[in-house]
Amino acid sequence: MGAIARYVMQGPRQALWVAVITAAIPLLYWVSAAVVSLVLLRHGLTKTLNILLAVLIPCIVWIVWQQEMMQLLVVGGATLMALVLRLTSSLQYALITSLLPGVAVVILVPLIAPGWQAFLQEVAAQFLQTLEEGSELRTLLADKMFFVMLGGAAVMVQLFACGAFLMARHWQSVLYYPGGFKAEFLSLQMPKWYAVLALLAVLLEASNNTLLALGPVVVIPLFVAGIALVHRAVQDKKLSDQWLLAFYISLLFFLPYMYALLILVAVADSLLNLRRWLEDKANP
């Protein structure tokens, strides 16, 4: 991946071709998003516009041809995060901007993506069929399961956008200021107001189907902050990288539990400043 970053930073022509080609290839659109974000982080919006406009062509083709919004939302979401970071120098606020592509999925799928909607409805129906007919749980979820699936699709788009943006920031650090991204990521902590907002969104999920779909979107920045806190704890405790390997293996195999735990830890860090406690323990 480092070779891609070095190549695209050789000039706007190289960046344009890599971004356009990867945007047109299924499952590689996140590379396109990372390339556009890297150019924007390094050179600003004005010098990125030509590349961004060119990338929009394959994204629009995918929408017209297959009703596939993933490319556009991931590229657009990562680019917005890069723009916010360049304007504010705040990784926290850049990640909060990741709500926009997630919210866009929740709003746009019922309006302009009948293919996505039909697929999510089918998956929701199949899940409901696995539950005992007439059971209280099946009755409760009957009109909510589609929105749960819609929220899951929104989170998937959001995570791809976040991943592309963070990859671009990592590339920028490697190329121009080694170690800068690591320090920035280890200090990542969501603002207190955002932690409170996320808790309210989760508590109110059950009251409204739209909120049920938006709830998972709101907590993704906290999920990323939770991962950053684990990295910070490993560094402060001077533990080996094997602890991080074990953490990611656990995340892979126990995702629902680890997901909830990381969000709770990130909320506690925002409200109670857990990292200060970790520093005190590491430096008695």
C-alpha positions as CSV (number, residue, x, y, z in Angstrom):
1,M,0.0,0.0,0.0
2,G,2.9,2.3,0.7
3,A,4.0,1.9,-3.0
4,I,0.5,3.2,-4.1
5,A,0.9,6.3,-1.9
6,R,4.3,7.1,-3.2
7,Y,3.2,6.6,-6.8
8,V,0.1,8.8,-6.6
9,M,2.0,11.6,-4.9
10,Q,4.4,11.8,-7.9
11,G,1.8,14.0,-9.7
12,P,-1.8,14.7,-10.3
13,R,-2.0,12.5,-13.4
14,Q,-0.8,9.5,-11.5
15,A,-3.3,10.2,-8.6
16,L,-6.1,10.7,-11.1
17,W,-5.6,7.5,-13.0
18,V,-5.3,5.3,-9.8
19,A,-8.3,7.0,-8.2
20,V,-10.5,6.6,-11.3
21,I,-9.5,3.0,-12.1
22,T,-9.9,1.7,-8.5
23,A,-13.3,3.5,-8.2
24,A,-14.5,1.6,-11.2
25,I,-13.4,-1.8,-9.9
26,P,-15.7,-3.6,-7.4
27,L,-14.2,-3.9,-3.9
28,L,-11.4,-1.4,-4.7
29,Y,-13.4,1.8,-4.3
30,W,-11.9,2.3,-0.8
31,V,-8.5,2.6,-2.4
32,S,-9.9,5.4,-4.6
33,A,-11.3,7.1,-1.5
34,A,-7.9,6.8,0.2
35,V,-6.1,8.3,-2.8
36,V,-8.5,11.3,-3.1
37,S,-8.2,11.8,0.7
38,L,-4.4,11.7,0.6
39,V,-4.2,14.3,-2.2
40,L,-6.6,16.5,-0.3
41,L,-4.7,16.2,3.0
42,R,-1.5,17.1,1.3
43,H,-2.5,19.7,-1.3
44,G,-5.9,21.0,-0.3
45,L,-9.3,21.0,-1.9
46,T,-8.6,23.2,-4.9
47,K,-5.9,20.9,-6.3
48,T,-8.0,17.9,-5.5
49,L,-11.2,19.0,-7.3
50,N,-10.2,17.7,-10.8
51,I,-9.4,14.2,-9.3
52,L,-12.6,14.2,-7.3
53,L,-14.7,15.2,-10.3
54,A,-13.1,12.4,-12.4
55,V,-13.8,9.8,-9.7
56,L,-17.4,10.8,-9.7
57,I,-17.8,9.5,-13.2
58,P,-17.4,5.8,-12.4
59,C,-19.4,6.3,-9.2
60,I,-22.3,7.7,-11.1
61,V,-22.1,4.9,-13.7
62,W,-22.4,2.4,-10.8
63,I,-25.5,4.2,-9.6
64,V,-27.2,4.3,-13.0
65,W,-26.1,0.8,-14.0
66,Q,-26.5,-1.2,-10.8
67,Q,-28.2,1.2,-8.3
68,E,-25.0,0.8,-6.3
69,M,-24.2,3.8,-4.1
70,M,-21.3,2.3,-2.1
71,Q,-18.6,3.8,-4.3
72,L,-20.0,7.3,-4.2
73,L,-20.7,7.3,-0.4
74,V,-17.4,5.8,0.6
75,V,-15.4,8.3,-1.7
76,G,-17.6,11.2,-0.6
77,G,-17.4,10.3,3.1
78,A,-13.7,9.8,3.2
79,T,-13.1,13.1,1.3
80,L,-15.3,15.0,3.7
81,M,-13.4,13.6,6.7
82,A,-10.1,14.6,5.0
83,L,-11.5,18.1,4.4
84,V,-12.6,18.5,8.0
85,L,-9.2,17.3,9.3
86,R,-7.4,19.7,7.0
87,L,-9.6,22.6,8.1
88,T,-9.7,21.8,11.9
89,S,-6.6,19.6,12.5
90,S,-8.9,17.5,14.7
91,L,-9.1,13.8,14.1
92,Q,-12.1,13.7,16.5
93,Y,-14.2,16.0,14.4
94,A,-13.1,14.3,11.2
95,L,-14.4,11.0,12.5
96,I,-17.6,12.6,13.7
97,T,-18.1,13.7,10.0
98,S,-18.3,10.0,9.2
99,L,-21.9,10.2,10.3
100,L,-22.8,11.8,7.0
101,P,-22.3,8.8,4.7
102,G,-24.1,6.6,7.3
103,V,-27.0,8.9,7.5
104,A,-27.1,9.2,3.7
105,V,-27.6,5.4,3.5
106,V,-30.5,5.5,5.9
107,I,-32.2,8.3,3.9
108,L,-31.3,7.4,0.4
109,V,-31.9,3.6,0.3
110,P,-35.7,3.8,0.6
111,L,-35.7,6.7,-1.9
112,I,-33.4,5.8,-4.8
113,A,-32.0,2.3,-4.2
114,P,-34.8,-0.2,-4.6
115,G,-32.2,-3.0,-5.1
116,W,-30.6,-2.4,-1.7
117,Q,-34.0,-2.1,-0.1
118,A,-35.3,-5.3,-1.6
119,F,-32.1,-7.2,-0.5
120,L,-32.3,-5.8,3.0
121,Q,-36.0,-6.7,3.2
122,E,-35.3,-10.2,2.1
123,V,-32.5,-10.7,4.7
124,A,-34.8,-9.3,7.4
125,A,-37.6,-11.7,6.3
126,Q,-35.2,-14.7,6.4
127,F,-34.0,-13.8,9.8
128,L,-37.6,-13.5,11.1
129,Q,-38.4,-16.9,9.7
130,T,-35.7,-18.4,11.9
131,L,-37.6,-17.3,15.0
132,E,-40.4,-19.3,16.4
133,E,-43.7,-18.4,14.7
134,G,-46.0,-16.4,17.0
135,S,-43.2,-15.8,19.5
136,E,-43.1,-12.5,21.4
137,L,-39.6,-11.7,19.9
138,R,-40.8,-12.3,16.3
139,T,-43.8,-10.1,16.9
140,L,-41.6,-7.4,18.4
141,L,-39.1,-7.4,15.5
142,A,-41.7,-7.8,12.7
143,D,-41.7,-4.1,11.8
144,K,-38.2,-3.3,13.0
145,M,-36.0,-5.9,11.4
146,F,-35.6,-4.0,8.1
147,F,-34.4,-0.9,10.0
148,V,-31.9,-3.0,11.9
149,M,-30.5,-4.3,8.6
150,L,-30.6,-0.8,7.2
151,G,-28.5,0.4,10.1
152,G,-26.1,-2.4,9.5
153,A,-25.7,-1.4,5.8
154,A,-25.1,2.2,6.9
155,V,-22.4,1.1,9.4
156,M,-20.7,-0.9,6.7
157,V,-20.5,2.1,4.4
158,Q,-19.3,4.3,7.3
159,L,-16.6,1.9,8.3
160,F,-15.3,1.7,4.7
161,A,-15.2,5.5,4.6
162,C,-13.4,5.7,8.0
163,G,-10.9,3.0,6.9
164,A,-10.1,4.8,3.7
165,F,-9.7,8.1,5.5
166,L,-7.4,6.6,8.2
167,M,-5.4,4.9,5.5
168,A,-4.9,8.2,3.8
169,R,-3.8,9.8,7.0
170,H,-1.4,7.0,7.7
171,W,0.1,7.3,4.2
172,Q,0.5,11.1,4.7
173,S,2.3,10.4,7.9
174,V,4.6,7.8,6.5
175,L,5.6,10.0,3.5
176,Y,5.9,13.4,5.1
177,Y,6.1,13.2,9.0
178,P,6.9,9.7,10.3
179,G,5.2,8.8,13.6
180,G,2.7,11.7,13.3
181,F,-0.4,9.6,12.7
182,K,0.5,7.2,15.5
183,A,0.7,10.0,18.1
184,E,-2.6,11.5,16.7
185,F,-4.4,8.1,16.8
186,L,-3.2,7.3,20.3
187,S,-4.6,10.6,21.6
188,L,-8.0,10.1,19.9
189,Q,-10.7,10.8,22.4
190,M,-14.3,11.8,21.6
191,P,-15.6,15.0,23.2
192,K,-17.9,14.7,26.2
193,W,-20.8,16.2,24.4
194,Y,-20.6,13.5,21.7
195,A,-20.5,10.7,24.2
196,V,-23.6,12.0,25.8
197,L,-25.3,12.4,22.4
198,A,-24.4,8.8,21.5
199,L,-25.8,7.5,24.7
200,L,-29.1,9.3,24.2
201,A,-29.3,8.0,20.6
202,V,-28.8,4.4,21.8
203,L,-31.4,4.9,24.6
204,L,-34.0,6.3,22.2
205,E,-33.4,3.7,19.5
206,A,-36.4,1.6,20.4
207,S,-38.8,4.5,20.3
208,N,-38.5,5.1,16.5
209,N,-37.6,2.9,13.5
210,T,-35.5,5.7,12.0
211,L,-33.6,6.1,15.2
212,L,-33.2,2.3,15.3
213,A,-31.3,2.6,12.0
214,L,-29.3,5.7,13.0
215,G,-28.2,4.4,16.4
216,P,-25.4,2.2,15.1
217,V,-24.2,5.0,12.9
218,V,-23.8,7.4,15.8
219,V,-21.6,5.1,17.9
220,I,-19.0,4.3,15.1
221,P,-16.7,7.2,16.1
222,L,-16.7,5.9,19.6
223,F,-15.9,2.4,18.3
224,V,-12.8,3.8,16.6
225,A,-11.9,5.7,19.7
226,G,-12.2,2.5,21.7
227,I,-9.7,0.8,19.4
228,A,-7.4,3.8,19.8
229,L,-7.6,3.5,23.6
230,V,-6.5,-0.1,23.4
231,H,-3.5,0.9,21.4
232,R,-2.8,3.6,24.0
233,A,-3.0,1.1,26.8
234,V,-0.6,-1.3,25.2
235,Q,1.9,1.5,24.7
236,D,1.6,3.0,28.2
237,K,1.9,-0.5,29.7
238,K,4.9,-1.2,27.4
239,L,3.3,-4.4,26.3
240,S,4.4,-6.4,23.3
241,D,2.6,-6.2,19.9
242,Q,1.3,-9.7,20.6
243,W,-1.3,-8.1,22.8
244,L,-2.6,-6.1,19.9
245,L,-2.6,-9.3,17.8
246,A,-4.7,-11.0,20.4
247,F,-7.0,-8.0,20.6
248,Y,-7.7,-8.0,16.9
249,I,-8.2,-11.8,16.9
250,S,-10.8,-11.4,19.7
251,L,-12.4,-8.5,17.7
252,L,-12.7,-10.8,14.7
253,F,-14.2,-13.8,16.6
254,F,-16.3,-12.0,19.2
255,L,-17.3,-8.9,17.3
256,P,-20.7,-8.1,18.8
257,Y,-19.3,-8.3,22.4
258,M,-16.1,-6.5,21.6
259,Y,-18.0,-3.9,19.6
260,A,-20.2,-3.1,22.6
261,L,-17.3,-3.2,25.1
262,L,-15.2,-0.8,23.0
263,I,-18.0,1.7,22.7
264,L,-18.6,1.6,26.5
265,V,-14.9,2.0,27.1
266,A,-14.7,5.0,24.7
267,V,-17.7,6.6,26.5
268,A,-16.0,6.1,29.8
269,D,-12.8,7.6,28.5
270,S,-14.7,10.7,27.2
271,L,-16.6,11.2,30.4
272,L,-14.0,10.1,33.0
273,N,-10.7,10.4,31.1
274,L,-9.5,6.8,31.5
275,R,-6.3,7.5,29.6
276,R,-5.1,9.8,32.5
277,W,-5.7,6.8,34.9
278,L,-3.7,4.6,32.5
279,E,-0.8,7.2,32.4
280,D,-0.8,7.4,36.2
281,K,-0.6,3.6,36.5
282,A,2.2,3.4,33.9
283,N,4.1,6.2,35.6
284,P,3.5,5.9,39.4
